Structure formats: C-alpha cells, structure tokens
C-alpha cells in the first residue's frame, strides 16, 4: 500500500478512536472488518493508533505547531513504520515540522507531556509510588509483550516450548508462573497446532498468578465469580484436573459465549458457565456456604493494562472510579456468602489504584471478622512460585509492569473461619 494511503487510514481511524465512545480495540477491530488491509498494514495502523493513545498529551502539544488536519498530524507523530516510508506520504511543510518535533528534548518538556497521563491520575500514583512513579510511567507507555499459559491438563511446559521452537516461535519460561511462556514477538497463533488442540492460551503471567493463588484442588466446588471470557476459569479447571465442579458466573452472556470455543479446545468437562442477572441472583443464593474456593476478579478500571489498552486512561475519570469501587464492594460482599467454613476467598483486579485494591480489601476485612487475611507470599511459595516475596506488598499480591514485566494486578486472600 502507498504510504499516503496508509497514513490516510491511520488518520481516519484516529478520528473514530479519539471520540472515546467505545473501547479502542473494539473500534480498531470494526475498522479492520470494513477495510481490506493486509497483515502488515493492519499491524502498522494498529500500532500507530495505540502509539498515539499512549503519548496523547505529548503528541497533541507537538501537533499544535503544525498545519492541516489534527488527526493527520497525530498519525504522523505516532506512525509505526520506518521514516523513509513515512516521508513518501509527507509534504515538504510536514517534513520540516516533523524535523522540528524530533529536535524537542524530553528534559525540556513539562511533566504533563512526559508522563502522558490525565491529571486526575497523577497525584494518586505519585502518592503511592514516590520515586517509582516515573519508572511506572515509562513501563505503561511501552507496548506489552505476549505471554502464553500452557494447559497442564494436556501438556508440559518444556515440551510445548520445544514444539513451538520447531514451528519457529521463540519463547522463554516466565520467571514466576510455572505455567507460562513469554514470546519474543507476536506471531499469529491461530494456525499453530499447540493452539488449535488447546495446549496453550494467551494469558498474561500476572493473570496466571491470580489463578495460582486460588489453588483449586481436585474434586472441589469452585466459583469464578466474574468470569468474563474465561481465561482464569480455564486455568482453574486445569488445576482441578477437570474434576469437581467449576462455575463460571458473569452478568454478560456475550462474554461467556466467548468462552465456549476456548472451553472446547481445553479438554475441560467440569466447567459450568452461568449468566447471572446481578451479584444477588437467586442461583448464587442456592450455593451459599457450599463453595471451597471463590475468585472475585472484579470489574475495575483496568489501569494495570495500559500497555495494552492505553485508551482506558482517557476514558475514565474520578466519578467512574467511585462508581467502580461501590460495585466492587457489593460484588465482594455478595460472593463471600458462597464460601464454606475453611474455604478460600480471593479478590483481584487489574487496577493499579489503591482505591480499587487495598482500600476494598481493608474495608471487607473490617466488616467481616469471620474472614481472616492470608498472606499471599507463603501461599505462592508453597505451590512452587519462585521469589514470591518480590511479588507482594504486605499480605497482598501487588504486580507492577516496571518491576515484574506483567500487567498491573492486585489480589487479597481470605480464609473463612
């Protein structure tokens, strides 16, 4: 495709994405269904869009000093292809402007244009992290890698790694999860035999660690309370060796439908997807006090996934966070009713905000003295996670992109008396 046509695609798609009416990945996917682009062109367009979203503050500032359609200037700044190719699409005036942008030194920029975060998010993160704020910012503004979880019901990690290597896919074992493989790049996996037969699933190492914390056993009754598309459900089912009974609850039948093809590949027969109306659904009441282990992967801001979903920082605001924390509190309290005496409850988010994490856990502990906090580090060590102490702060699991090369995750664990 001619560089000017590809730049036009980026410009048009940016106009749609920057309305923030819908999640960026949804808008990008819809655009690709409507436009006939090859794999290389799709990759360039997608990376351009996400590059602009990551550095929107900076690029908006630089774009003010150019001319023409604003979205075109943003697309030029974030264009994810070699400069020689890009220059084939630029006017002489645009080349001159881009050259001047290249000469801007990061040290001369205001903080706003260096951290590329909305201002409402800056102070909470600085308060939590202190001098680690800037390492976090740097990690969030970089693209995420790709992790796989080996389905231990079917295969061993070392054997799958050798199989992928023969197919030209290089991986390394994840440093913490005993199930994980980290890819050097992002190959197409749909036609890989290991994927088609259910031996691997795409899942961030941090998400795998949440499933490990639940430590679901053979023959138990287990609930994934906010299952979504079922990534953690599949990991839990494999841990149970497809025995016992594993309920996958979610309020979205559409999200649960996405679990079906993955479930078919996985070889699991103990998973029971159930669409519920809300956290107080009668089907939940019937299981009260009967469940060995409950995972509450609560709806959250998703700010721990900004490497993958940079639009989230622009689509949220303090009011949205306040609404989420109220929902998280209600869901956790309702899910806790399912846990039988001696059972385990795990609350998790993919957020980096204290309000959605420690604050929720501490409030729950104060309101429910029959639930005792269990320290996450010893639990992880017991099930074979190396250096588990590096993954935790206090009694909680706390994962950060800049420290652990995972998405940002939090988890708290309780045992019912």
C-alpha positions in Angstrom: 0.0 0.0 0.0 1.2 3.5 -0.8 2.4 5.4 2.3 -0.1 8.2 1.8 -3.0 5.7 1.6 -1.8 4.0 4.8 -1.4 7.4 6.6 -4.9 8.2 5.5 -6.2 5.0 7.1 -4.5 5.9 10.3 -5.9 9.4 10.2 -9.5 8.2 9.6 -9.3 5.6 12.3 -7.9 8.1 14.8 -10.9 10.3 14.2 -13.1 7.5 15.3 -11.0 6.3 18.2 -10.4 9.7 19.8 -14.2 10.2 20.3 -13.8 7.6 23.1 -17.3 6.5 22.6 -16.2 2.8 22.6 -13.1 0.9 23.6 -10.2 1.4 21.2 -9.7 -2.3 20.5 -13.4 -2.6 19.5 -13.2 0.4 17.1 -10.0 -0.9 15.6 -11.4 -4.4 15.1 -14.6 -3.0 13.4 -12.5 -0.8 11.1 -10.4 -3.8 10.0 -13.5 -5.8 9.2 -14.7 -3.0 6.9 -11.3 -2.3 5.3 -9.3 -4.7 3.2 -5.8 -4.5 4.6 -3.0 -7.0 4.7 -1.4 -8.2 7.9 1.5 -5.8 7.7 -0.8 -2.8 7.0 -3.1 -3.8 9.9 -0.1 -4.0 12.2 1.2 -0.6 11.2 -2.3 1.0 11.6 -3.0 -0.6 15.0 0.5 0.3 16.4 0.1 3.9 15.2 -3.3 4.2 16.9 -2.0 2.7 20.2 1.2 4.8 20.0 -0.9 8.0 19.8 -3.1 6.9 22.7 0.0 6.2 24.8 1.5 9.6 24.2 -1.6 11.7 23.5 -0.5 14.6 25.7 2.8 15.0 24.1 1.6 14.5 20.5 -1.3 16.9 21.0 1.2 19.5 22.2 3.5 19.0 19.2 0.6 18.8 16.8 -0.4 22.4 17.7 2.6 23.7 15.9 1.8 22.1 12.6 -0.8 22.6 10.0 -3.6 20.6 8.4 -6.0 18.0 9.9 -5.1 17.5 13.6 -5.6 13.7 13.4 -3.2 13.5 10.4 -0.5 15.3 12.4 -1.1 12.9 15.4 -0.9 10.0 13.0 2.4 11.3 11.6 3.9 11.6 15.0 2.9 8.1 16.0 3.4 6.4 12.7 4.6 2.9 13.3 6.8 2.4 10.2 10.3 3.4 9.1 10.8 7.1 8.5 11.8 6.6 4.9 8.4 5.0 4.2 6.6 7.8 6.0 8.4 10.5 4.1 6.7 9.2 0.9 3.4 10.5 2.3 4.5 13.9 3.6 4.6 17.3 2.1 7.7 19.4 2.3 6.0 21.5 5.0 5.1 18.4 7.0 8.7 17.1 6.8 10.0 20.4 8.1 7.5 20.3 11.0 8.3 16.7 11.9 12.1 17.5 11.8 11.5 20.3 14.4 9.4 17.9 16.6 12.3 15.4 16.5 14.6 18.1 18.0 12.5 18.6 21.1 14.3 17.2 24.1 12.3 15.3 26.8 14.1 17.2 29.5 12.7 20.5 28.1 9.1 19.2 28.3 6.5 19.9 31.0 5.6 16.9 33.2 2.2 16.8 31.5 3.9 16.0 28.2 6.3 13.4 29.7 4.0 11.3 31.8 1.1 11.3 29.3 -1.5 10.7 32.0 -4.7 12.6 32.8 -4.0 14.9 35.7 -6.6 13.2 38.0 -4.5 10.0 37.9 -1.1 11.6 38.5 -1.4 12.5 42.2 -2.8 9.2 43.4 0.1 7.3 41.7 2.7 9.7 42.9 1.4 9.3 46.4 1.5 5.5 46.2 4.8 5.2 44.4 7.0 8.2 45.2 10.2 8.0 43.2 8.9 4.9 41.4 6.3 7.0 39.6 8.5 7.6 36.6 9.6 4.0 36.1 5.9 3.1 36.2 5.1 5.8 33.6 7.9 4.5 31.3 6.6 0.9 31.5 3.0 1.9 30.9 3.9 3.9 27.8 5.7 0.9 26.2 3.9 -1.9 24.3 3.2 -5.1 26.3 4.7 -8.4 25.4 2.7 -11.6 24.9 2.5 -14.4 27.4 1.1 -17.9 27.0 -0.3 -20.3 29.6 0.4 -24.0 29.0 -2.6 -26.2 29.6 -1.1 -28.6 32.1 -4.1 -30.9 31.6 -2.7 -31.8 28.2 1.0 -30.9 28.1 4.1 -30.0 30.0 5.7 -26.5 29.6 9.1 -27.8 28.4 7.5 -30.0 25.7 5.3 -27.2 24.4 8.3 -24.9 24.4 10.2 -27.3 22.2 7.2 -27.8 19.9 6.9 -24.0 19.4 10.6 -23.6 18.7 10.3 -26.2 15.9 7.5 -24.0 14.5 9.8 -21.0 14.6 8.3 -19.4 17.7 10.9 -18.5 20.3 9.8 -18.4 23.9 11.3 -18.3 27.4 9.8 -19.6 30.6 8.1 -16.9 32.6 10.1 -16.1 35.8 7.2 -16.6 38.2 4.3 -18.7 36.8 5.2 -22.4 36.3 2.7 -22.5 33.5 3.9 -19.6 31.5 5.9 -19.0 28.3 6.9 -15.5 27.1 7.2 -14.8 23.4 9.9 -12.8 21.8 7.5 -11.3 19.3 3.8 -11.5 18.4 3.3 -14.3 15.9 -0.1 -15.5 14.5 -1.1 -18.3 16.8 -4.5 -19.3 15.4 -3.0 -21.9 13.0 -0.4 -23.2 15.4 -1.1 -26.9 16.3 -0.5 -26.3 20.0 -3.1 -23.6 20.0 -5.7 -25.5 17.9 -5.5 -28.5 20.2 -5.8 -26.4 23.4 -2.3 -26.8 24.7 -1.7 -23.1 25.0 -3.8 -20.0 25.8 -2.8 -16.3 25.6 -2.7 -15.1 29.2 -0.5 -12.6 30.9 1.7 -14.0 33.6 0.1 -11.9 36.2 -3.3 -13.3 35.4 -1.9 -16.8 35.8 -0.6 -15.9 39.2 -4.1 -15.0 40.3 -5.3 -18.4 39.3 -2.4 -20.0 41.2 -3.4 -18.1 44.3 -6.9 -19.7 44.2 -5.1 -23.1 44.2 -8.2 -25.0 43.2 -7.9 -28.7 44.0 -9.3 -31.9 42.5 -12.9 -32.6 43.4 -13.6 -29.2 44.9 -16.5 -26.8 44.3 -15.1 -23.6 42.9 -16.6 -20.4 41.6 -15.1 -17.8 39.2 -17.5 -15.0 40.2 -16.7 -12.6 37.3 -15.5 -15.0 34.7 -15.7 -12.8 31.6 -14.2 -14.7 28.6 -12.9 -17.3 31.0 -9.1 -17.0 30.9 -8.8 -17.7 34.7 -11.6 -20.2 34.5 -9.7 -22.4 32.1 -6.6 -22.2 34.4 -8.6 -23.1 37.4 -10.2 -26.1 35.6 -6.8 -27.4 34.6 -5.6 -27.1 38.2 -8.6 -29.2 39.2 -7.7 -31.8 36.5 -11.2 -31.4 35.1 -12.8 -32.9 38.3 -15.2 -31.4 40.8 -17.4 -28.6 39.7 -16.3 -25.1 38.5 -18.9 -22.4 38.0 -18.1 -19.5 35.7 -20.5 -16.7 36.6 -20.9 -13.4 34.7 -23.6 -10.9 34.1 -22.7 -10.8 30.3 -23.9 -13.8 28.3 -22.0 -12.4 25.4 -18.7 -12.6 27.3 -19.5 -16.1 28.5 -20.2 -17.1 24.8 -16.6 -16.2 24.0 -15.6 -18.9 26.5 -17.2 -21.8 24.5 -14.6 -22.3 21.8 -11.8 -22.0 24.3 -13.5 -24.5 26.6 -13.9 -26.9 23.7 -10.2 -26.7 22.9 -9.2 -27.0 26.6 -10.5 -30.6 27.2 -12.2 -29.5 30.4 -15.6 -31.1 31.3 -16.1 -29.6 34.8 -16.8 -26.0 33.8 -20.4 -24.7 34.0 -20.9 -21.2 32.6 -23.8 -19.4 34.1 -25.1 -16.0 33.1 -26.5 -14.2 36.2 -28.6 -11.0 36.4 -26.6 -9.4 39.2 -24.5 -10.4 42.3 -27.6 -11.2 44.3 -29.1 -13.6 41.7 -31.1 -16.5 43.2 -28.7 -19.0 41.6 -26.0 -17.6 43.8 -28.1 -17.8 46.9 -28.6 -21.6 46.4 -24.8 -22.1 46.6 -24.3 -20.1 49.8 -21.9 -21.7 52.2 -21.1 -24.6 49.8 -18.1 -23.4 47.8 -14.5 -24.4 48.6 -12.8 -21.5 46.7 -14.2 -18.3 45.2 -12.3 -16.0 42.9 -13.7 -12.5 42.5 -11.9 -10.9 39.6 -13.9 -7.8 40.0 -14.9 -5.3 37.3 -12.3 -2.5 37.6 -10.7 0.4 35.8 -8.2 -1.9 34.0 -5.5 0.7 34.6 -3.0 -2.1 35.1 -3.4 -3.0 31.4 -2.5 0.4 30.0 0.3 -1.1 28.0 -2.3 -3.0 26.0 -5.3 -0.6 26.4 -3.9 2.9 26.6 -7.3 4.4 25.8 -8.5 3.5 29.3 -6.7 6.4 31.0 -8.6 8.8 28.8 -12.0 7.1 29.1 -12.0 7.0 32.9 -12.4 9.8 35.5 -12.7 10.1 39.3 -16.5 9.6 39.2 -16.1 6.4 37.2 -13.6 5.1 39.8 -16.0 6.0 42.6 -18.8 4.0 40.9 -16.5 1.1 40.4 -15.4 0.9 44.0 -19.1 0.8 45.1 -19.7 -2.1 42.7 -16.5 -3.9 43.8 -17.6 -3.6 47.4 -21.0 -5.0 46.7 -19.7 -7.9 44.5 -17.1 -9.0 47.0 -19.6 -9.0 49.9 -22.1 -11.0 47.9 -19.5 -13.5 46.6 -18.3 -14.0 50.2 -21.6 -15.7 51.1 -20.7 -18.6 48.9 -17.6 -19.6 50.8 -18.0 -22.5 53.2 -16.2 -22.7 56.6 -12.5 -23.2 56.0 -12.9 -22.1 52.3 -10.8 -19.5 50.5 -11.9 -16.2 49.0 -9.7 -14.3 46.5 -10.4 -10.7 45.5 -8.5 -9.5 42.4 -8.3 -6.6 40.0 -6.1 -5.5 37.1 -6.0 -1.9 38.5 -3.1 -0.1 40.0 -5.2 2.3 42.2 -5.2 1.8 45.9 -8.9 2.8 46.0 -9.8 -0.4 44.0 -7.4 -2.6 45.8 -6.1 -2.2 49.4 -8.9 0.1 50.3 -11.6 -2.5 49.2 -9.7 -5.4 50.9 -9.3 -3.5 54.2 -12.9 -2.4 54.3 -14.0 -6.0 53.7 -11.8 -7.3 56.5 -13.2 -4.8 58.9 -16.8 -5.6 58.0 -16.3 -9.4 58.0 -14.3 -10.6 61.1 -15.1 -14.3 60.2 -12.7 -13.9 57.2 -9.1 -13.9 58.1 -6.5 -12.4 55.7 -4.0 -15.0 54.4 -0.6 -13.7 53.3 -0.1 -14.2 49.6 3.7 -14.8 49.5 3.7 -18.0 51.6 0.8 -19.4 49.6 2.6 -18.8 46.3 5.9 -20.2 47.6 4.1 -23.3 48.8 2.7 -24.0 45.3 6.1 -23.6 43.6 6.3 -19.9 42.7 9.9 -18.7 43.0 10.8 -15.4 44.6 7.1 -14.9 45.6 8.2 -12.3 48.2 9.1 -10.0 45.3 5.5 -10.1 44.1 3.9 -9.0 47.3 3.5 -5.9 49.4 2.3 -6.7 52.9 -0.2 -9.6 52.8 -1.3 -8.8 49.3 -0.1 -9.7 45.8 0.9 -6.5 44.0 2.2 -6.7 40.5 3.7 -3.8 38.5 4.8 -3.6 34.9 8.0 -1.8 35.7 9.0 -4.4 38.4 7.6 -7.7 37.2 7.1 -7.2 33.4 3.4 -8.2 33.9 0.3 -6.1 33.7 -0.6 -4.4 37.0 -2.5 -6.8 39.3 -3.7 -6.9 42.9 -5.0 -9.8 44.9 -6.1 -10.3 48.5 -6.8 -13.7 50.1 -9.0 -14.7 53.0 -9.9 -17.9 54.7 -13.3 -18.2 56.3 -13.3 -19.3 59.9 
